[in-house]
Amino acid sequence: MKTVIISATKKACQRTKNRIRENGPSFEFIEERGGSWLLRAGEWFGWLPRNEFEIEGAAPMPKARVTQTGFMGSASREHSVKKGKGSFQRRKKHQKKIDTDL
C-alpha cells in the first residue's frame, strides 16, 4: 500500500474536506474504482472522489534499520552442511554391509 499526502481542491464537497481535516493529510492508498479512491487513515477507511483532492506527494517510506556492517538481521553466514544432509558418515563397525553378490 502506498502512502500519499493529499489536500482538498476548491471544488471539494464538505465531506471530503472534513475527512482530510479529521484524519490528517496522510492516507494509505488501497484501490481505485470508478473515479474514486479507497483510502485509509488510522481508524477511518472509505472512498473519496478523485476530482475532489490533489496529491501533494508521496509520504517518505520508512527506512530499514541499518548498522555499520549492513542491514539489521542480514549478516552473512558461512554455509555449513547439516548432519543428515550428506555430511554424516557412520563409523565403520556400524555401517550396513551391502551385498554385491547378486
N, CA, C and O atoms as CSV, one atom per row, in Angstrom:
chain,resi,resn,atom,element,x,y,z
A,1,MET,N,N,0.834,-1.169,0.000
A,1,MET,CA,C,0.000,0.000,0.000
A,1,MET,C,C,0.881,1.236,0.000
A,1,MET,O,O,1.855,1.323,0.748
A,2,LYS,N,N,0.534,2.167,-0.830
A,2,LYS,CA,C,1.312,3.382,-0.969
A,2,LYS,C,C,0.702,4.484,-0.119
A,2,LYS,O,O,-0.518,4.646,-0.093
A,3,THR,N,N,1.533,5.234,0.570
A,3,THR,CA,C,1.070,6.338,1.394
A,3,THR,C,C,1.172,7.625,0.586
A,3,THR,O,O,2.224,7.926,0.020
A,4,VAL,N,N,0.073,8.389,0.531
A,4,VAL,CA,C,0.039,9.644,-0.215
A,4,VAL,C,C,-0.392,10.782,0.713
A,4,VAL,O,O,-1.120,10.572,1.684
A,5,ILE,N,N,0.070,11.975,0.393
A,5,ILE,CA,C,-0.339,13.176,1.122
A,5,ILE,C,C,-1.271,13.948,0.199
A,5,ILE,O,O,-0.901,14.274,-0.929
A,6,ILE,N,N,-2.494,14.244,0.679
A,6,ILE,CA,C,-3.492,14.887,-0.165
A,6,ILE,C,C,-3.984,16.180,0.456
A,6,ILE,O,O,-3.829,16.412,1.655
A,7,SER,N,N,-4.576,17.013,-0.377
A,7,SER,CA,C,-5.250,18.233,0.087
A,7,SER,C,C,-6.513,18.413,-0.754
A,7,SER,O,O,-6.567,17.988,-1.907
A,8,ALA,N,N,-7.529,19.049,-0.161
A,8,ALA,CA,C,-8.810,19.236,-0.856
A,8,ALA,C,C,-8.680,20.327,-1.923
A,8,ALA,O,O,-7.966,21.313,-1.736
A,9,THR,N,N,-9.388,20.132,-3.051
A,9,THR,CA,C,-9.432,21.157,-4.090
A,9,THR,C,C,-10.498,22.187,-3.724
A,9,THR,O,O,-11.238,22.003,-2.758
A,10,LYS,N,N,-10.575,23.267,-4.495
A,10,LYS,CA,C,-11.584,24.305,-4.237
A,10,LYS,C,C,-12.994,23.780,-4.511
A,10,LYS,O,O,-13.957,24.270,-3.921
A,11,LYS,N,N,-13.127,22.793,-5.398
A,11,LYS,CA,C,-14.437,22.244,-5.756
A,11,LYS,C,C,-14.852,21.073,-4.861
A,11,LYS,O,O,-15.894,20.463,-5.098
A,12,ALA,N,N,-14.060,20.750,-3.842
A,12,ALA,CA,C,-14.354,19.596,-2.986
A,12,ALA,C,C,-15.586,19.848,-2.141
A,12,ALA,O,O,-15.834,20.970,-1.699
A,13,CYS,N,N,-16.360,18.786,-1.921
A,13,CYS,CA,C,-17.541,18.901,-1.072
A,13,CYS,C,C,-17.095,18.959,0.399
A,13,CYS,O,O,-15.936,18.695,0.720
A,14,GLN,N,N,-18.025,19.304,1.266
A,14,GLN,CA,C,-17.716,19.461,2.678
A,14,GLN,C,C,-17.279,18.126,3.307
A,14,GLN,O,O,-16.430,18.105,4.198
A,15,ARG,N,N,-17.857,17.029,2.841
A,15,ARG,CA,C,-17.498,15.709,3.371
A,15,ARG,C,C,-16.024,15.409,3.142
A,15,ARG,O,O,-15.336,14.957,4.057
A,16,THR,N,N,-15.523,15.659,1.917
A,16,THR,CA,C,-14.118,15.404,1.607
A,16,THR,C,C,-13.215,16.288,2.455
A,16,THR,O,O,-12.210,15.818,2.988
A,17,LYS,N,N,-13.566,17.569,2.585
A,17,LYS,CA,C,-12.766,18.485,3.402
A,17,LYS,C,C,-12.719,18.032,4.852
A,17,LYS,O,O,-11.673,18.102,5.498
A,18,ASN,N,N,-13.866,17.561,5.366
A,18,ASN,CA,C,-13.922,17.085,6.752
A,18,ASN,C,C,-13.029,15.860,6.946
A,18,ASN,O,O,-12.307,15.776,7.939
A,19,ARG,N,N,-13.069,14.910,6.012
A,19,ARG,CA,C,-12.261,13.694,6.147
A,19,ARG,C,C,-10.778,14.024,6.163
A,19,ARG,O,O,-10.021,13.447,6.943
A,20,ILE,N,N,-10.361,14.942,5.313
A,20,ILE,CA,C,-8.947,15.318,5.273
A,20,ILE,C,C,-8.569,16.057,6.554
A,20,ILE,O,O,-7.494,15.827,7.108
A,21,ARG,N,N,-9.432,16.928,7.018
A,21,ARG,CA,C,-9.150,17.681,8.238
A,21,ARG,C,C,-9.138,16.769,9.470
A,21,ARG,O,O,-8.264,16.903,10.326
A,22,GLU,N,N,-10.105,15.839,9.568
A,22,GLU,CA,C,-10.218,14.956,10.736
A,22,GLU,C,C,-9.123,13.897,10.803
A,22,GLU,O,O,-8.668,13.543,11.891
A,23,ASN,N,N,-8.700,13.394,9.654
A,23,ASN,CA,C,-7.769,12.262,9.629
A,23,ASN,C,C,-6.359,12.623,9.204
A,23,ASN,O,O,-5.505,11.744,9.093
A,24,GLY,N,N,-6.100,13.894,8.965
A,24,GLY,CA,C,-4.765,14.306,8.563
A,24,GLY,C,C,-4.565,14.174,7.071
A,24,GLY,O,O,-5.354,13.504,6.405
A,25,PRO,N,N,-3.537,14.791,6.531
A,25,PRO,CA,C,-3.327,14.768,5.079
A,25,PRO,C,C,-2.702,13.472,4.560
A,25,PRO,O,O,-2.681,13.248,3.349
A,26,SER,N,N,-2.195,12.618,5.443
A,26,SER,CA,C,-1.517,11.403,5.018
A,26,SER,C,C,-2.489,10.223,5.039
A,26,SER,O,O,-3.076,9.914,6.076
A,27,PHE,N,N,-2.656,9.562,3.877
A,27,PHE,CA,C,-3.571,8.431,3.732
A,27,PHE,C,C,-2.849,7.283,3.043
A,27,PHE,O,O,-1.903,7.497,2.285
A,28,GLU,N,N,-3.300,6.067,3.311
A,28,GLU,CA,C,-2.813,4.896,2.592
A,28,GLU,C,C,-3.753,4.624,1.428
A,28,GLU,O,O,-4.962,4.495,1.620
A,29,PHE,N,N,-3.202,4.536,0.222
A,29,PHE,CA,C,-3.988,4.235,-0.971
A,29,PHE,C,C,-4.213,2.733,-1.026
A,29,PHE,O,O,-3.264,1.953,-0.953
A,30,ILE,N,N,-5.509,2.320,-1.158
A,30,ILE,CA,C,-5.860,0.902,-1.203
A,30,ILE,C,C,-6.258,0.477,-2.617
A,30,ILE,O,O,-5.729,-0.498,-3.150
A,31,GLU,N,N,-7.211,1.229,-3.230
A,31,GLU,CA,C,-7.772,0.806,-4.511
A,31,GLU,C,C,-8.376,2.001,-5.231
A,31,GLU,O,O,-8.770,2.982,-4.599
A,32,GLU,N,N,-8.446,1.917,-6.560
A,32,GLU,CA,C,-9.098,2.947,-7.375
A,32,GLU,C,C,-10.206,2.277,-8.170
A,32,GLU,O,O,-9.999,1.229,-8.783
A,33,ARG,N,N,-11.414,2.906,-8.154
A,33,ARG,CA,C,-12.528,2.334,-8.900
A,33,ARG,C,C,-13.512,3.445,-9.255
A,33,ARG,O,O,-13.973,4.175,-8.378
A,34,GLY,N,N,-13.827,3.570,-10.525
A,34,GLY,CA,C,-14.857,4.490,-10.987
A,34,GLY,C,C,-14.634,5.955,-10.627
A,34,GLY,O,O,-15.594,6.660,-10.316
A,35,GLY,N,N,-13.411,6.421,-10.663
A,35,GLY,CA,C,-13.132,7.822,-10.362
A,35,GLY,C,C,-13.025,8.142,-8.880
A,35,GLY,O,O,-12.922,9.310,-8.505
A,36,SER,N,N,-13.049,7.122,-8.037
A,36,SER,CA,C,-12.891,7.320,-6.592
A,36,SER,C,C,-11.750,6.459,-6.086
A,36,SER,O,O,-11.424,5.420,-6.661
A,37,TRP,N,N,-11.148,6.920,-4.989
A,37,TRP,CA,C,-10.065,6.171,-4.364
A,37,TRP,C,C,-10.512,5.662,-3.010
A,37,TRP,O,O,-11.180,6.372,-2.259
A,38,LEU,N,N,-10.145,4.440,-2.704
A,38,LEU,CA,C,-10.363,3.870,-1.381
A,38,LEU,C,C,-9.116,4.175,-0.563
A,38,LEU,O,O,-8.015,3.742,-0.903
A,39,LEU,N,N,-9.305,4.932,0.527
A,39,LEU,CA,C,-8.182,5.378,1.343
A,39,LEU,C,C,-8.370,4.937,2.787
A,39,LEU,O,O,-9.487,4.679,3.234
A,40,ARG,N,N,-7.255,4.856,3.505
A,40,ARG,CA,C,-7.285,4.511,4.933
A,40,ARG,C,C,-6.357,5.470,5.669
A,40,ARG,O,O,-5.246,5.762,5.226
A,41,ALA,N,N,-6.853,5.953,6.817
A,41,ALA,CA,C,-6.036,6.785,7.709
A,41,ALA,C,C,-6.432,6.444,9.133
A,41,ALA,O,O,-7.508,6.828,9.591
A,42,GLY,N,N,-5.577,5.734,9.828
A,42,GLY,CA,C,-5.885,5.333,11.199
A,42,GLY,C,C,-7.113,4.444,11.232
A,42,GLY,O,O,-7.141,3.398,10.583
A,43,GLU,N,N,-8.131,4.850,11.983
A,43,GLU,CA,C,-9.369,4.081,12.095
A,43,GLU,C,C,-10.298,4.303,10.904
A,43,GLU,O,O,-11.128,3.444,10.609
A,44,TRP,N,N,-10.175,5.439,10.214
A,44,TRP,CA,C,-11.074,5.763,9.109
A,44,TRP,C,C,-10.666,5.000,7.858
A,44,TRP,O,O,-9.481,4.860,7.557
A,45,PHE,N,N,-11.681,4.504,7.126
A,45,PHE,CA,C,-11.475,3.717,5.921
A,45,PHE,C,C,-12.644,4.012,5.002
A,45,PHE,O,O,-13.779,3.675,5.340
A,46,GLY,N,N,-12.404,4.642,3.825
A,46,GLY,CA,C,-13.524,4.962,2.959
A,46,GLY,C,C,-13.105,5.494,1.601
A,46,GLY,O,O,-11.921,5.606,1.282
A,47,TRP,N,N,-14.133,5.822,0.805
A,47,TRP,CA,C,-13.942,6.289,-0.567
A,47,TRP,C,C,-13.976,7.808,-0.606
A,47,TRP,O,O,-14.789,8.438,0.071
A,48,LEU,N,N,-13.074,8.400,-1.416
A,48,LEU,CA,C,-13.100,9.832,-1.696
A,48,LEU,C,C,-13.049,10.011,-3.209
A,48,LEU,O,O,-12.272,9.338,-3.885
A,49,PRO,N,N,-13.883,10.925,-3.754
A,49,PRO,CA,C,-13.847,11.170,-5.200
A,49,PRO,C,C,-12.491,11.765,-5.602
A,49,PRO,O,O,-12.004,12.703,-4.972
A,50,ARG,N,N,-11.902,11.216,-6.642
A,50,ARG,CA,C,-10.555,11.624,-7.066
A,50,ARG,C,C,-10.503,13.082,-7.512
A,50,ARG,O,O,-9.461,13.721,-7.366
A,51,ASN,N,N,-11.589,13.627,-8.050
A,51,ASN,CA,C,-11.568,15.005,-8.542
A,51,ASN,C,C,-11.736,16.032,-7.410
A,51,ASN,O,O,-11.730,17.236,-7.665
A,52,GLU,N,N,-11.887,15.555,-6.153
A,52,GLU,CA,C,-12.065,16.468,-5.037
A,52,GLU,C,C,-10.824,16.628,-4.171
A,52,GLU,O,O,-10.864,17.345,-3.172
A,53,PHE,N,N,-9.723,15.976,-4.532
A,53,PHE,CA,C,-8.477,16.182,-3.790
A,53,PHE,C,C,-7.283,16.123,-4.736
A,53,PHE,O,O,-7.341,15.511,-5.802
A,54,GLU,N,N,-6.207,16.772,-4.320
A,54,GLU,CA,C,-4.964,16.788,-5.082
A,54,GLU,C,C,-3.913,16.015,-4.301
A,54,GLU,O,O,-3.911,16.004,-3.071
A,55,ILE,N,N,-3.031,15.378,-5.033
A,55,ILE,CA,C,-1.935,14.657,-4.391
A,55,ILE,C,C,-0.753,15.607,-4.294
A,55,ILE,O,O,-0.216,16.058,-5.306
A,56,GLU,N,N,-0.354,15.905,-3.057
A,56,GLU,CA,C,0.782,16.803,-2.842
A,56,GLU,C,C,2.095,16.052,-2.949
A,56,GLU,O,O,3.128,16.640,-3.269
A,57,GLY,N,N,2.060,14.792,-2.691
A,57,GLY,CA,C,3.276,13.991,-2.791
A,57,GLY,C,C,3.092,12.674,-2.081
A,57,GLY,O,O,2.109,12.447,-1.375
A,58,ALA,N,N,4.050,11.829,-2.283
A,58,ALA,CA,C,4.036,10.541,-1.592
A,58,ALA,C,C,4.791,10.701,-0.287
A,58,ALA,O,O,5.840,11.344,-0.244
A,59,ALA,N,N,4.268,10.130,0.757
A,59,ALA,CA,C,4.936,10.186,2.047
A,59,ALA,C,C,6.206,9.359,1.976
A,59,ALA,O,O,6.228,8.333,1.295
A,60,PRO,N,N,7.254,9.770,2.652
A,60,PRO,CA,C,8.503,9.007,2.597
A,60,PRO,C,C,8.324,7.630,3.226
A,60,PRO,O,O,7.664,7.474,4.253
A,61,MET,N,N,8.923,6.651,2.590
A,61,MET,CA,C,8.862,5.284,3.111
A,61,MET,C,C,9.799,5.176,4.307
A,61,MET,O,O,10.873,5.776,4.302
A,62,PRO,N,N,9.414,4.428,5.321
A,62,PRO,CA,C,10.314,4.265,6.460
A,62,PRO,C,C,11.564,3.515,6.027
A,62,PRO,O,O,11.490,2.540,5.278
A,63,LYS,N,N,12.698,3.975,6.503
A,63,LYS,CA,C,13.959,3.351,6.122
A,63,LYS,C,C,14.198,2.104,6.962
A,63,LYS,O,O,13.769,2.010,8.112
A,64,ALA,N,N,14.886,1.163,6.360
A,64,ALA,CA,C,15.247,-0.045,7.091
A,64,ALA,C,C,16.310,0.306,8.115
A,64,ALA,O,O,17.109,1.219,7.910
A,65,ARG,N,N,16.313,-0.419,9.210
A,65,ARG,CA,C,17.328,-0.159,10.221
A,65,ARG,C,C,18.670,-0.623,9.684
A,65,ARG,O,O,18.810,-1.761,9.235
A,66,VAL,N,N,19.651,0.258,9.732
A,66,VAL,CA,C,20.946,-0.026,9.143
A,66,VAL,C,C,22.020,0.116,10.209
A,66,VAL,O,O,21.994,1.054,11.006
A,67,THR,N,N,22.961,-0.817,10.220
A,67,THR,CA,C,24.119,-0.725,11.085
A,67,THR,C,C,25.335,-0.448,10.222
A,67,THR,O,O,25.215,-0.306,9.005
A,68,GLN,N,N,26.506,-0.371,10.841
A,68,GLN,CA,C,27.728,-0.104,10.076
A,68,GLN,C,C,28.068,-1.247,9.131
A,68,GLN,O,O,28.674,-1.027,8.082
A,69,THR,N,N,27.681,-2.465,9.496
A,69,THR,CA,C,28.014,-3.625,8.666
A,69,THR,C,C,26.948,-3.941,7.629
A,69,THR,O,O,27.160,-4.811,6.783
A,70,GLY,N,N,25.805,-3.258,7.670
A,70,GLY,CA,C,24.744,-3.527,6.694
A,70,GLY,C,C,23.387,-3.455,7.347
A,70,GLY,O,O,23.245,-2.891,8.432
A,71,PHE,N,N,22.389,-4.021,6.699
A,71,PHE,CA,C,21.032,-4.013,7.217
A,71,PHE,C,C,20.935,-4.906,8.445
A,71,PHE,O,O,21.653,-5.899,8.559
A,72,MET,N,N,20.053,-4.550,9.353
A,72,MET,CA,C,19.864,-5.349,10.565
A,72,MET,C,C,19.339,-6.725,10.188
A,72,MET,O,O,18.418,-6.845,9.381
A,73,GLY,N,N,19.919,-7.746,10.765
A,73,GLY,CA,C,19.443,-9.100,10.539
A,73,GLY,C,C,19.874,-9.697,9.213
A,73,GLY,O,O,19.381,-10.757,8.828
A,74,SER,N,N,20.784,-9.038,8.506
A,74,SER,CA,C,21.189,-9.571,7.210
A,74,SER,C,C,22.668,-9.950,7.191
A,74,SER,O,O,23.306,-9.927,6.138
A,75,ALA,N,N,23.206,-10.294,8.349
A,75,ALA,CA,C,24.617,-10.664,8.412
A,75,ALA,C,C,24.853,-11.922,7.582
A,75,ALA,O,O,24.068,-12.870,7.617
A,76,SER,N,N,25.942,-11.904,6.844
A,76,SER,CA,C,26.235,-13.079,6.028
A,76,SER,C,C,26.735,-14.193,6.932
A,76,SER,O,O,27.432,-13.942,7.916
A,77,ARG,N,N,26.383,-15.403,6.600
A,77,ARG,CA,C,26.760,-16.561,7.393
A,77,ARG,C,C,27.535,-17.533,6.515
A,77,ARG,O,O,27.286,-17.659,5.316
A,78,GLU,N,N,28.477,-18.210,7.146
A,78,GLU,CA,C,29.205,-19.227,6.410
A,78,GLU,C,C,28.318,-20.451,6.283
A,78,GLU,O,O,27.648,-20.850,7.234
A,79,HIS,N,N,28.323,-21.033,5.112
A,79,HIS,CA,C,27.475,-22.194,4.861
A,79,HIS,C,C,28.132,-23.427,5.450
A,79,HIS,O,O,29.304,-23.706,5.196
A,80,SER,N,N,27.364,-24.161,6.239
A,80,SER,CA,C,27.857,-25.439,6.748
A,80,SER,C,C,26.771,-26.483,6.508
A,80,SER,O,O,25.585,-26.224,6.710
A,81,VAL,N,N,27.194,-27.650,6.079
A,81,VAL,CA,C,26.254,-28.710,5.777
A,81,VAL,C,C,25.739,-29.283,7.084
A,81,VAL,O,O,26.516,-29.542,8.003
A,82,LYS,N,N,24.445,-29.479,7.168
A,82,LYS,CA,C,23.818,-30.018,8.366
A,82,LYS,C,C,23.964,-31.540,8.398
A,82,LYS,O,O,24.081,-32.197,7.364
A,83,LYS,N,N,23.953,-32.071,9.608
A,83,LYS,CA,C,24.014,-33.523,9.744
A,83,LYS,C,C,22.773,-34.141,9.118
A,83,LYS,O,O,21.677,-33.586,9.201
A,84,GLY,N,N,22.957,-35.274,8.502
A,84,GLY,CA,C,21.846,-35.954,7.864
A,84,GLY,C,C,21.604,-35.472,6.448
A,84,GLY,O,O,20.711,-35.976,5.767
A,85,LYS,N,N,22.374,-34.519,6.003
A,85,LYS,CA,C,22.208,-33.994,4.650
A,85,LYS,C,C,23.408,-34.368,3.773
A,85,LYS,O,O,23.745,-33.646,2.834
A,86,GLY,N,N,24.054,-35.506,4.086
A,86,GLY,CA,C,25.169,-35.963,3.267
A,86,GLY,C,C,26.524,-35.770,3.912
A,86,GLY,O,O,27.531,-36.208,3.356
A,87,SER,N,N,26.583,-35.121,5.082
A,87,SER,CA,C,27.873,-34.879,5.701
A,87,SER,C,C,28.203,-35.913,6.777
A,87,SER,O,O,29.345,-35.991,7.231
A,88,PHE,N,N,27.225,-36.692,7.180
A,88,PHE,CA,C,27.412,-37.626,8.283
A,88,PHE,C,C,27.786,-39.001,7.753
A,88,PHE,O,O,27.126,-39.531,6.859
A,89,GLN,N,N,28.853,-39.579,8.309
A,89,GLN,CA,C,29.235,-40.944,7.943
A,89,GLN,C,C,29.244,-41.791,9.205
A,89,GLN,O,O,29.761,-41.384,10.245
A,90,ARG,N,N,28.665,-42.967,9.092
A,90,ARG,CA,C,28.665,-43.880,10.233
A,90,ARG,C,C,30.071,-44.429,10.441
A,90,ARG,O,O,30.881,-44.498,9.516
A,91,ARG,N,N,30.331,-44.812,11.674
A,91,ARG,CA,C,31.596,-45.474,11.950
A,91,ARG,C,C,31.621,-46.819,11.244
A,91,ARG,O,O,30.575,-47.409,10.972
A,92,LYS,N,N,32.795,-47.284,10.957
A,92,LYS,CA,C,32.946,-48.484,10.144
A,92,LYS,C,C,32.213,-49.689,10.751
A,92,LYS,O,O,31.613,-50.474,10.017
A,93,LYS,N,N,32.255,-49.842,12.076
A,93,LYS,CA,C,31.628,-51.008,12.683
A,93,LYS,C,C,30.100,-50.941,12.623
A,93,LYS,O,O,29.437,-51.965,12.790
A,94,HIS,N,N,29.528,-49.755,12.390
A,94,HIS,CA,C,28.071,-49.608,12.330
A,94,HIS,C,C,27.530,-49.493,10.906
A,94,HIS,O,O,26.317,-49.410,10.711
A,95,GLN,N,N,28.410,-49.486,9.918
A,95,GLN,CA,C,27.953,-49.344,8.549
A,95,GLN,C,C,27.222,-50.594,8.095
A,95,GLN,O,O,27.578,-51.712,8.467
A,96,LYS,N,N,26.202,-50.386,7.293
A,96,LYS,CA,C,25.464,-51.512,6.742
A,96,LYS,C,C,26.299,-52.146,5.649
A,96,LYS,O,O,26.910,-51.465,4.825
A,97,LYS,N,N,26.308,-53.455,5.667
A,97,LYS,CA,C,27.077,-54.153,4.634
A,97,LYS,C,C,26.198,-54.332,3.406
A,97,LYS,O,O,25.069,-54.810,3.506
A,98,ILE,N,N,26.711,-53.953,2.268
A,98,ILE,CA,C,25.981,-54.063,1.017
A,98,ILE,C,C,26.428,-55.362,0.334
A,98,ILE,O,O,27.617,-55.576,0.097
A,99,ASP,N,N,25.468,-56.207,0.031
A,99,ASP,CA,C,25.756,-57.482,-0.607
A,99,ASP,C,C,25.897,-57.241,-2.103
A,99,ASP,O,O,24.927,-56.877,-2.768
A,100,THR,N,N,27.093,-57.441,-2.634
A,100,THR,CA,C,27.338,-57.203,-4.047
A,100,THR,C,C,27.158,-58.468,-4.889
A,100,THR,O,O,27.263,-58.416,-6.115
A,101,ASP,N,N,26.888,-59.599,-4.240
A,101,ASP,CA,C,26.728,-60.866,-4.960
A,101,ASP,C,C,25.257,-61.027,-5.373
A,101,ASP,O,O,24.475,-61.637,-4.644
A,102,LEU,N,N,24.899,-60.513,-6.473
A,102,LEU,CA,C,23.513,-60.642,-6.942
A,102,LEU,C,C,23.434,-61.604,-8.063
A,102,LEU,O,O,22.349,-61.848,-8.592
